[in-house]
């Protein structure tokens, strides 16, 4: 019997959910649970391999929620359900775990309601996949899907609360499963593991997050501009998946005379990210909203001070001035003030960082994470 971990994109895409499914697959393999990562792909009518080495399959039974699309879906529904039933039966799939959940999971939910699929349906939410329905029909479909699941998981208590507020009591039993961190990769560096291919300044702050407005990079950059004159040797490195915000940040940095001290990088391998984070003076994570905060625990595992916005998952991970340093989301003045305090008393900041490092290494392991997902899948 096998467990399928289903993603709406290739796991090779640099995203936090990709890391989660890849690590779960590795942990499940060590437990002999026979996992497979499947990419939910509308074009894959039958189970087929992709150029990236991952299987693809169309789980979706609906396209757009328009009248014409619904009529087409109704005529094709029996065939699509049959294909899904057949592939689950032939591959002896005992649990289907959808990550970054959408209505693609409806087909499996229907098979469960028809008693044609007796395995587990697990729906795992990670953040922006929790969205308010746009219509009464969409609301009903989501309620049907969620009520059909054997387990619903969220990566933080704050996300679980948002899920319940969005979709109602059907989500009240949501399991909170925190993500883990690879402590072999993210660890204290002390200047090590920076080869000639990774060029960094002697002293720098680091921030990890996609180049989108939600990540709050502009807040951090404005705060850095306010303290930069007092720390002329300090630079700012931002690492993330490319997006519209990167060009805007570069323009702003130039406008305040910091063009040579702000470096926005993309497409870095995990090993390079870990080396850069591990050698930073501190990590700054200024998101305007954050369901968990993978970058926070990665920096924590490296033993560097973590400065983060007081939102969502950050508040579950950090206690202000005990295990990290918090500031109001979008508050440039507060962010600059916290930066000054951390840089002024580096010994105190490092003591806080060491305390958080112990918490991360002890609590946020992929082994513990995988154990809870195995429970949700009925394979503990």
Secondary structure, DSSP 8 states (H G I E B T S, - for coil): -EEEEEESS-TTS-SHHHHHHHHHHHHHHHTT--EEEEEE-TT-SS-EE-TTS-EEE---S--SSSHHHHHHHHHHHHHHHHHHHHHHHHTTEEEEEEES--GGGHHHHHHHHTTS--SEEEEEE-STT----SSHHHHHHHHHHHHH-SEEEESSHHHHHHHHHHH-GGGTT-EE------TTTS---TT-S--TTS---SEEEEEE--SSGGG-HHHHHHHHHHHGGG-TTEEEEEE----THHHHHHHHHHHTT-TTTEEEE-S--HHHHHHHHHTSSEEEE--SS-SS-HHHHHHHHTT-EEEEES-HHHHHH--BTTTBEEE-TT-HHHHHHHHHHHHH-HHHHHHHHHHHHHHHHHH--HHHHHHHHHHHTT--
